[in-house]
Amino acid sequence: ANYVKLTDALQEADTERRKAREEAEARERAAEIRREERQRKIKYMADMPDSQPAGTVDEFMFKEGVQDQLDKLDNDLIGLLLSSP
């Protein structure tokens, strides 16, 4: 027979409720931190002066030689497509 003392059963249920509550609170804190971080980013962008130089794609997108490799891959891919039956 599976008999459990009432006090043990109540304590176990209380522990499960506490764990569930703590997990829910942790999720809420994580969501709040994400919201705050997003708001900081939005504020940073909104507060940035219009005179701030933004840069170009060439400055930020590709490092030396990457564009050459992409061009070569494009040419190779075109070759494959043209030679397909």
Biopython code that builds the backbone (N, CA, C, O; Angstrom):
import numpy as np
from Bio.PDB.StructureBuilder import StructureBuilder

atoms = [
    (1, "ALA", "N", (0.845, -1.184, 0.000)),
    (1, "ALA", "CA", (0.000, 0.000, 0.000)),
    (1, "ALA", "C", (0.882, 1.237, 0.000)),
    (1, "ALA", "O", (1.918, 1.288, 0.663)),
    (2, "ASN", "N", (0.446, 2.225, -0.757)),
    (2, "ASN", "CA", (1.195, 3.473, -0.845)),
    (2, "ASN", "C", (0.555, 4.528, 0.054)),
    (2, "ASN", "O", (-0.240, 5.354, -0.395)),
    (3, "TYR", "N", (0.916, 4.477, 1.316)),
    (3, "TYR", "CA", (0.384, 5.450, 2.265)),
    (3, "TYR", "C", (1.437, 6.520, 2.511)),
    (3, "TYR", "O", (2.616, 6.215, 2.689)),
    (4, "VAL", "N", (1.005, 7.766, 2.520)),
    (4, "VAL", "CA", (1.900, 8.881, 2.790)),
    (4, "VAL", "C", (1.279, 9.679, 3.912)),
    (4, "VAL", "O", (0.072, 9.920, 3.934)),
    (5, "LYS", "N", (2.121, 10.085, 4.842)),
    (5, "LYS", "CA", (1.601, 10.927, 5.911)),
    (5, "LYS", "C", (1.032, 12.207, 5.313)),
    (5, "LYS", "O", (1.563, 12.745, 4.342)),
    (6, "LEU", "N", (-0.032, 12.675, 5.896)),
    (6, "LEU", "CA", (-0.671, 13.897, 5.413)),
    (6, "LEU", "C", (0.299, 15.071, 5.459)),
    (6, "LEU", "O", (0.339, 15.874, 4.526)),
    (7, "THR", "N", (1.071, 15.182, 6.517)),
    (7, "THR", "CA", (2.018, 16.309, 6.622)),
    (7, "THR", "C", (3.069, 16.234, 5.518)),
    (7, "THR", "O", (3.465, 17.262, 4.968)),
    (8, "ASP", "N", (3.528, 15.012, 5.186)),
    (8, "ASP", "CA", (4.514, 14.861, 4.110)),
    (8, "ASP", "C", (3.908, 15.248, 2.766)),
    (8, "ASP", "O", (4.555, 15.911, 1.954)),
    (9, "ALA", "N", (2.672, 14.833, 2.535)),
    (9, "ALA", "CA", (1.998, 15.145, 1.272)),
    (9, "ALA", "C", (1.787, 16.653, 1.142)),
    (9, "ALA", "O", (1.999, 17.226, 0.074)),
    (10, "LEU", "N", (1.372, 17.284, 2.225)),
    (10, "LEU", "CA", (1.169, 18.735, 2.201)),
    (10, "LEU", "C", (2.486, 19.477, 1.987)),
    (10, "LEU", "O", (2.547, 20.460, 1.249)),
    (11, "GLN", "N", (3.527, 18.996, 2.638)),
    (11, "GLN", "CA", (4.837, 19.638, 2.486)),
    (11, "GLN", "C", (5.336, 19.485, 1.046)),
    (11, "GLN", "O", (5.890, 20.427, 0.479)),
    (12, "GLU", "N", (5.141, 18.306, 0.456)),
    (12, "GLU", "CA", (5.554, 18.082, -0.924)),
    (12, "GLU", "C", (4.780, 18.986, -1.885)),
    (12, "GLU", "O", (5.367, 19.571, -2.796)),
    (13, "ALA", "N", (3.475, 19.101, -1.684)),
    (13, "ALA", "CA", (2.654, 19.979, -2.524)),
    (13, "ALA", "C", (3.087, 21.428, -2.369)),
    (13, "ALA", "O", (3.135, 22.175, -3.347)),
    (14, "ASP", "N", (3.404, 21.828, -1.128)),
    (14, "ASP", "CA", (3.859, 23.194, -0.873)),
    (14, "ASP", "C", (5.188, 23.454, -1.575)),
    (14, "ASP", "O", (5.401, 24.529, -2.135)),
    (15, "THR", "N", (6.076, 22.469, -1.542)),
    (15, "THR", "CA", (7.375, 22.593, -2.209)),
    (15, "THR", "C", (7.189, 22.739, -3.716)),
    (15, "THR", "O", (7.852, 23.559, -4.351)),
    (16, "GLU", "N", (6.277, 21.934, -4.292)),
    (16, "GLU", "CA", (6.010, 22.017, -5.733)),
    (16, "GLU", "C", (5.445, 23.383, -6.107)),
    (16, "GLU", "O", (5.840, 23.964, -7.118)),
    (17, "ARG", "N", (4.516, 23.901, -5.289)),
    (17, "ARG", "CA", (3.953, 25.237, -5.555)),
    (17, "ARG", "C", (5.032, 26.306, -5.466)),
    (17, "ARG", "O", (5.069, 27.227, -6.282)),
    (18, "ARG", "N", (5.915, 26.183, -4.470)),
    (18, "ARG", "CA", (6.999, 27.156, -4.310)),
    (18, "ARG", "C", (7.931, 27.117, -5.519)),
    (18, "ARG", "O", (8.329, 28.163, -6.033)),
    (19, "LYS", "N", (8.279, 25.914, -5.973)),
    (19, "LYS", "CA", (9.146, 25.795, -7.150)),
    (19, "LYS", "C", (8.486, 26.407, -8.380)),
    (19, "LYS", "O", (9.128, 27.131, -9.142)),
    (20, "ALA", "N", (7.204, 26.115, -8.569)),
    (20, "ALA", "CA", (6.481, 26.659, -9.723)),
    (20, "ALA", "C", (6.431, 28.185, -9.648)),
    (20, "ALA", "O", (6.618, 28.870, -10.653)),
    (21, "ARG", "N", (6.179, 28.709, -8.448)),
    (21, "ARG", "CA", (6.126, 30.164, -8.264)),
    (21, "ARG", "C", (7.496, 30.794, -8.549)),
    (21, "ARG", "O", (7.576, 31.824, -9.217)),
    (22, "GLU", "N", (8.569, 30.178, -8.045)),
    (22, "GLU", "CA", (9.916, 30.711, -8.272)),
    (22, "GLU", "C", (10.277, 30.679, -9.754)),
    (22, "GLU", "O", (10.897, 31.615, -10.259)),
    (23, "GLU", "N", (9.895, 29.610, -10.456)),
    (23, "GLU", "CA", (10.176, 29.520, -11.894)),
    (23, "GLU", "C", (9.407, 30.595, -12.653)),
    (23, "GLU", "O", (9.940, 31.207, -13.579)),
    (24, "ALA", "N", (8.159, 30.826, -12.265)),
    (24, "ALA", "CA", (7.360, 31.870, -12.922)),
    (24, "ALA", "C", (7.970, 33.251, -12.665)),
    (24, "ALA", "O", (8.028, 34.089, -13.565)),
    (25, "GLU", "N", (8.424, 33.480, -11.428)),
    (25, "GLU", "CA", (9.057, 34.764, -11.105)),
    (25, "GLU", "C", (10.357, 34.947, -11.893)),
    (25, "GLU", "O", (10.657, 36.050, -12.350)),
    (26, "ALA", "N", (11.119, 33.875, -12.051)),
    (26, "ALA", "CA", (12.371, 33.959, -12.816)),
    (26, "ALA", "C", (12.080, 34.282, -14.282)),
    (26, "ALA", "O", (12.794, 35.077, -14.894)),
    (27, "ARG", "N", (11.027, 33.667, -14.853)),
    (27, "ARG", "CA", (10.652, 33.972, -16.243)),
    (27, "ARG", "C", (10.219, 35.428, -16.375)),
    (27, "ARG", "O", (10.570, 36.105, -17.341)),
    (28, "GLU", "N", (9.447, 35.905, -15.389)),
    (28, "GLU", "CA", (9.000, 37.293, -15.422)),
    (28, "GLU", "C", (10.186, 38.257, -15.331)),
    (28, "GLU", "O", (10.223, 39.265, -16.036)),
    (29, "ARG", "N", (11.149, 37.947, -14.467)),
    (29, "ARG", "CA", (12.352, 38.800, -14.347)),
    (29, "ARG", "C", (13.135, 38.806, -15.653)),
    (29, "ARG", "O", (13.600, 39.857, -16.093)),
    (30, "ALA", "N", (13.282, 37.637, -16.276)),
    (30, "ALA", "CA", (14.015, 37.556, -17.545)),
    (30, "ALA", "C", (13.300, 38.363, -18.623)),
    (30, "ALA", "O", (13.945, 39.053, -19.411)),
    (31, "ALA", "N", (11.972, 38.280, -18.662)),
    (31, "ALA", "CA", (11.211, 39.045, -19.652)),
    (31, "ALA", "C", (11.365, 40.539, -19.388)),
    (31, "ALA", "O", (11.500, 41.320, -20.330)),
    (32, "GLU", "N", (11.347, 40.943, -18.133)),
    (32, "GLU", "CA", (11.508, 42.356, -17.783)),
    (32, "GLU", "C", (12.899, 42.851, -18.184)),
    (32, "GLU", "O", (13.038, 43.962, -18.696)),
    (33, "ILE", "N", (13.919, 42.038, -17.955)),
    (33, "ILE", "CA", (15.283, 42.415, -18.343)),
    (33, "ILE", "C", (15.364, 42.582, -19.859)),
    (33, "ILE", "O", (15.996, 43.522, -20.342)),
    (34, "ARG", "N", (14.730, 41.680, -20.619)),
    (34, "ARG", "CA", (14.734, 41.800, -22.081)),
    (34, "ARG", "C", (14.018, 43.074, -22.518)),
    (34, "ARG", "O", (14.479, 43.774, -23.419)),
    (35, "ARG", "N", (12.875, 43.375, -21.867)),
    (35, "ARG", "CA", (12.144, 44.607, -22.206)),
    (35, "ARG", "C", (12.994, 45.845, -21.916)),
    (35, "ARG", "O", (13.051, 46.772, -22.724)),
    (36, "GLU", "N", (13.653, 45.850, -20.756)),
    (36, "GLU", "CA", (14.494, 46.997, -20.394)),
    (36, "GLU", "C", (15.641, 47.159, -21.384)),
    (36, "GLU", "O", (15.952, 48.279, -21.791)),
    (37, "GLU", "N", (16.271, 46.059, -21.774)),
    (37, "GLU", "CA", (17.373, 46.119, -22.735)),
    (37, "GLU", "C", (16.881, 46.665, -24.073)),
    (37, "GLU", "O", (17.548, 47.486, -24.703)),
    (38, "ARG", "N", (15.720, 46.203, -24.494)),
    (38, "ARG", "CA", (15.141, 46.698, -25.756)),
    (38, "ARG", "C", (14.856, 48.192, -25.659)),
    (38, "ARG", "O", (15.135, 48.941, -26.596)),
    (39, "GLN", "N", (14.305, 48.626, -24.534)),
    (39, "GLN", "CA", (14.016, 50.046, -24.349)),
    (39, "GLN", "C", (15.301, 50.878, -24.351)),
    (39, "GLN", "O", (15.321, 51.985, -24.887)),
    (40, "ARG", "N", (16.384, 50.342, -23.745)),
    (40, "ARG", "CA", (17.681, 51.049, -23.764)),
    (40, "ARG", "C", (18.177, 51.217, -25.194)),
    (40, "ARG", "O", (18.678, 52.279, -25.564)),
    (41, "LYS", "N", (18.034, 50.161, -26.000)),
    (41, "LYS", "CA", (18.482, 50.239, -27.396)),
    (41, "LYS", "C", (17.649, 51.250, -28.173)),
    (41, "LYS", "O", (18.187, 52.032, -28.956)),
    (42, "ILE", "N", (16.327, 51.234, -27.956)),
    (42, "ILE", "CA", (15.454, 52.190, -28.640)),
    (42, "ILE", "C", (15.818, 53.607, -28.231)),
    (42, "ILE", "O", (15.896, 54.498, -29.077)),
    (43, "LYS", "N", (16.042, 53.824, -26.940)),
    (43, "LYS", "CA", (16.400, 55.159, -26.452)),
    (43, "LYS", "C", (17.742, 55.601, -27.041)),
    (43, "LYS", "O", (17.900, 56.754, -27.442)),
    (44, "TYR", "N", (18.699, 54.685, -27.089)),
    (44, "TYR", "CA", (20.016, 55.005, -27.658)),
    (44, "TYR", "C", (19.867, 55.478, -29.100)),
    (44, "TYR", "O", (20.466, 56.477, -29.498)),
    (45, "MET", "N", (19.066, 54.754, -29.880)),
    (45, "MET", "CA", (18.872, 55.128, -31.279)),
    (45, "MET", "C", (18.100, 56.447, -31.389)),
    (45, "MET", "O", (18.426, 57.284, -32.231)),
    (46, "ALA", "N", (17.091, 56.633, -30.553)),
    (46, "ALA", "CA", (16.283, 57.849, -30.606)),
    (46, "ALA", "C", (17.088, 59.076, -30.179)),
    (46, "ALA", "O", (16.901, 60.167, -30.719)),
    (47, "ASP", "N", (17.982, 58.892, -29.211)),
    (47, "ASP", "CA", (18.774, 60.014, -28.693)),
    (47, "ASP", "C", (19.995, 60.331, -29.549)),
    (47, "ASP", "O", (20.642, 61.359, -29.349)),
    (48, "MET", "N", (20.312, 59.460, -30.495)),
    (48, "MET", "CA", (21.496, 59.670, -31.332)),
    (48, "MET", "C", (21.270, 60.894, -32.229)),
    (48, "MET", "O", (20.234, 60.991, -32.887)),
    (49, "PRO", "N", (22.216, 61.815, -32.260)),
    (49, "PRO", "CA", (22.036, 62.997, -33.112)),
    (49, "PRO", "C", (22.039, 62.616, -34.595)),
    (49, "PRO", "O", (22.720, 61.679, -35.011)),
    (50, "ASP", "N", (21.256, 63.370, -35.383)),
    (50, "ASP", "CA", (21.181, 63.090, -36.820)),
    (50, "ASP", "C", (22.518, 63.318, -37.508)),
    (50, "ASP", "O", (22.760, 62.788, -38.593)),
    (51, "SER", "N", (23.385, 64.102, -36.884)),
    (51, "SER", "CA", (24.690, 64.392, -37.485)),
    (51, "SER", "C", (25.692, 63.256, -37.261)),
    (51, "SER", "O", (26.798, 63.290, -37.801)),
    (52, "GLN", "N", (25.312, 62.255, -36.472)),
    (52, "GLN", "CA", (26.206, 61.123, -36.197)),
    (52, "GLN", "C", (26.490, 60.367, -37.487)),
    (52, "GLN", "O", (25.558, 59.912, -38.151)),
    (53, "PRO", "N", (27.773, 60.224, -37.858)),
    (53, "PRO", "CA", (28.066, 59.457, -39.078)),
    (53, "PRO", "C", (27.702, 57.984, -38.882)),
    (53, "PRO", "O", (27.997, 57.383, -37.849)),
    (54, "ALA", "N", (27.060, 57.428, -39.895)),
    (54, "ALA", "CA", (26.587, 56.048, -39.786)),
    (54, "ALA", "C", (27.548, 55.043, -40.400)),
    (54, "ALA", "O", (27.536, 53.874, -40.014)),
    (55, "GLY", "N", (28.380, 55.466, -41.345)),
    (55, "GLY", "CA", (29.277, 54.536, -41.993)),
    (55, "GLY", "C", (28.642, 53.945, -43.239)),
    (55, "GLY", "O", (27.512, 54.275, -43.596)),
    (56, "THR", "N", (29.376, 53.079, -43.884)),
    (56, "THR", "CA", (28.891, 52.458, -45.105)),
    (56, "THR", "C", (28.902, 50.939, -44.937)),
    (56, "THR", "O", (29.504, 50.409, -44.004)),
    (57, "VAL", "N", (28.234, 50.262, -45.843)),
    (57, "VAL", "CA", (28.214, 48.802, -45.810)),
    (57, "VAL", "C", (29.633, 48.265, -45.959)),
    (57, "VAL", "O", (30.013, 47.310, -45.281)),
    (58, "ASP", "N", (30.421, 48.880, -46.850)),
    (58, "ASP", "CA", (31.791, 48.405, -47.063)),
    (58, "ASP", "C", (32.614, 48.464, -45.782)),
    (58, "ASP", "O", (33.474, 47.612, -45.558)),
    (59, "GLU", "N", (32.356, 49.469, -44.935)),
    (59, "GLU", "CA", (33.122, 49.609, -43.696)),
    (59, "GLU", "C", (32.769, 48.539, -42.671)),
    (59, "GLU", "O", (33.628, 48.118, -41.896)),
    (60, "PHE", "N", (31.515, 48.095, -42.660)),
    (60, "PHE", "CA", (31.060, 47.223, -41.594)),
    (60, "PHE", "C", (30.718, 45.811, -42.026)),
    (60, "PHE", "O", (30.765, 44.897, -41.202)),
    (61, "MET", "N", (30.377, 45.602, -43.274)),
    (61, "MET", "CA", (29.842, 44.321, -43.709)),
    (61, "MET", "C", (30.931, 43.283, -43.993)),
    (61, "MET", "O", (30.886, 42.175, -43.459)),
    (62, "PHE", "N", (31.897, 43.633, -44.823)),
    (62, "PHE", "CA", (32.855, 42.640, -45.295)),
    (62, "PHE", "C", (34.274, 43.011, -44.884)),
    (62, "PHE", "O", (34.660, 44.180, -44.886)),
    (63, "LYS", "N", (35.024, 41.998, -44.537)),
    (63, "LYS", "CA", (36.444, 42.172, -44.275)),
    (63, "LYS", "C", (37.196, 41.982, -45.589)),
    (63, "LYS", "O", (36.621, 41.570, -46.596)),
    (64, "GLU", "N", (38.474, 42.285, -45.560)),
    (64, "GLU", "CA", (39.341, 42.180, -46.737)),
    (64, "GLU", "C", (39.218, 40.809, -47.383)),
    (64, "GLU", "O", (39.386, 39.789, -46.715)),
    (65, "GLY", "N", (38.927, 40.779, -48.673)),
    (65, "GLY", "CA", (38.908, 39.534, -49.432)),
    (65, "GLY", "C", (37.574, 38.789, -49.417)),
    (65, "GLY", "O", (37.364, 37.895, -50.237)),
    (66, "VAL", "N", (36.686, 39.133, -48.517)),
    (66, "VAL", "CA", (35.417, 38.407, -48.438)),
    (66, "VAL", "C", (34.582, 38.678, -49.684)),
    (66, "VAL", "O", (33.995, 37.754, -50.247)),
    (67, "GLN", "N", (34.522, 39.937, -50.119)),
    (67, "GLN", "CA", (33.734, 40.265, -51.304)),
    (67, "GLN", "C", (34.264, 39.519, -52.533)),
    (67, "GLN", "O", (33.479, 39.051, -53.357)),
    (68, "ASP", "N", (35.590, 39.405, -52.659)),
    (68, "ASP", "CA", (36.176, 38.652, -53.777)),
    (68, "ASP", "C", (35.700, 37.189, -53.753)),
    (68, "ASP", "O", (35.350, 36.626, -54.790)),
    (69, "GLN", "N", (35.693, 36.589, -52.564)),
    (69, "GLN", "CA", (35.247, 35.204, -52.445)),
    (69, "GLN", "C", (33.763, 35.073, -52.793)),
    (69, "GLN", "O", (33.357, 34.115, -53.451)),
    (70, "LEU", "N", (32.950, 36.048, -52.345)),
    (70, "LEU", "CA", (31.521, 36.009, -52.681)),
    (70, "LEU", "C", (31.311, 36.130, -54.184)),
    (70, "LEU", "O", (30.478, 35.427, -54.756)),
    (71, "ASP", "N", (32.068, 37.023, -54.828)),
    (71, "ASP", "CA", (31.964, 37.169, -56.278)),
    (71, "ASP", "C", (32.348, 35.873, -56.981)),
    (71, "ASP", "O", (31.691, 35.461, -57.937)),
    (72, "LYS", "N", (33.419, 35.229, -56.504)),
    (72, "LYS", "CA", (33.860, 33.966, -57.098)),
    (72, "LYS", "C", (32.770, 32.899, -56.940)),
    (72, "LYS", "O", (32.483, 32.159, -57.881)),
    (73, "LEU", "N", (32.168, 32.822, -55.754)),
    (73, "LEU", "CA", (31.094, 31.851, -55.536)),
    (73, "LEU", "C", (29.898, 32.140, -56.439)),
    (73, "LEU", "O", (29.288, 31.218, -56.980)),
    (74, "ASP", "N", (29.562, 33.427, -56.603)),
    (74, "ASP", "CA", (28.481, 33.789, -57.515)),
    (74, "ASP", "C", (28.783, 33.288, -58.922)),
    (74, "ASP", "O", (27.914, 32.710, -59.575)),
    (75, "ASN", "N", (30.007, 33.507, -59.392)),
    (75, "ASN", "CA", (30.395, 33.067, -60.739)),
    (75, "ASN", "C", (30.337, 31.541, -60.836)),
    (75, "ASN", "O", (29.863, 31.004, -61.837)),
    (76, "ASP", "N", (30.813, 30.841, -59.810)),
    (76, "ASP", "CA", (30.774, 29.377, -59.810)),
    (76, "ASP", "C", (29.328, 28.892, -59.850)),
    (76, "ASP", "O", (29.005, 27.961, -60.588)),
    (77, "LEU", "N", (28.464, 29.513, -59.067)),
    (77, "LEU", "CA", (27.057, 29.103, -59.015)),
    (77, "LEU", "C", (26.390, 29.339, -60.373)),
    (77, "LEU", "O", (25.640, 28.490, -60.855)),
    (78, "ILE", "N", (26.660, 30.474, -60.978)),
    (78, "ILE", "CA", (26.096, 30.752, -62.300)),
    (78, "ILE", "C", (26.547, 29.699, -63.309)),
    (78, "ILE", "O", (25.765, 29.245, -64.144)),
    (79, "GLY", "N", (27.824, 29.319, -63.219)),
    (79, "GLY", "CA", (28.347, 28.262, -64.080)),
    (79, "GLY", "C", (27.614, 26.949, -63.890)),
    (79, "GLY", "O", (27.326, 26.237, -64.852)),
    (80, "LEU", "N", (27.309, 26.630, -62.605)),
    (80, "LEU", "CA", (26.575, 25.393, -62.334)),
    (80, "LEU", "C", (25.159, 25.456, -62.892)),
    (80, "LEU", "O", (24.661, 24.475, -63.446)),
    (81, "LEU", "N", (24.513, 26.605, -62.747)),
    (81, "LEU", "CA", (23.145, 26.749, -63.231)),
    (81, "LEU", "C", (23.095, 26.675, -64.753)),
    (81, "LEU", "O", (22.172, 26.081, -65.311)),
    (82, "LEU", "N", (24.067, 27.264, -65.428)),
    (82, "LEU", "CA", (24.074, 27.280, -66.882)),
    (82, "LEU", "C", (24.381, 25.902, -67.446)),
    (82, "LEU", "O", (23.929, 25.568, -68.541)),
    (83, "SER", "N", (25.141, 25.103, -66.716)),
    (83, "SER", "CA", (25.504, 23.787, -67.247)),
    (83, "SER", "C", (24.504, 22.704, -66.863)),
    (83, "SER", "O", (24.644, 21.560, -67.296)),
    (84, "SER", "N", (23.492, 23.043, -66.052)),
    (84, "SER", "CA", (22.488, 22.053, -65.660)),
    (84, "SER", "C", (21.564, 21.755, -66.838)),
    (84, "SER", "O", (21.253, 22.655, -67.618)),
    (85, "PRO", "N", (21.121, 20.502, -66.978)),
    (85, "PRO", "CA", (20.218, 20.149, -68.087)),
    (85, "PRO", "C", (18.833, 20.689, -67.887)),
    (85, "PRO", "O", (17.960, 20.479, -68.730)),
]
sb = StructureBuilder()
sb.init_structure("model")
sb.init_model(0)
sb.init_chain("A")
sb.init_seg("    ")
for serial, (resi, resn, name, xyz) in enumerate(atoms, 1):
    if name == "N":
        sb.init_residue(resn, " ", resi, " ")
    sb.init_atom(name, np.array(xyz, "f"), 0.0, 1.0, " ", f" {name:<3s}", serial, name[0])
structure = sb.get_structure()
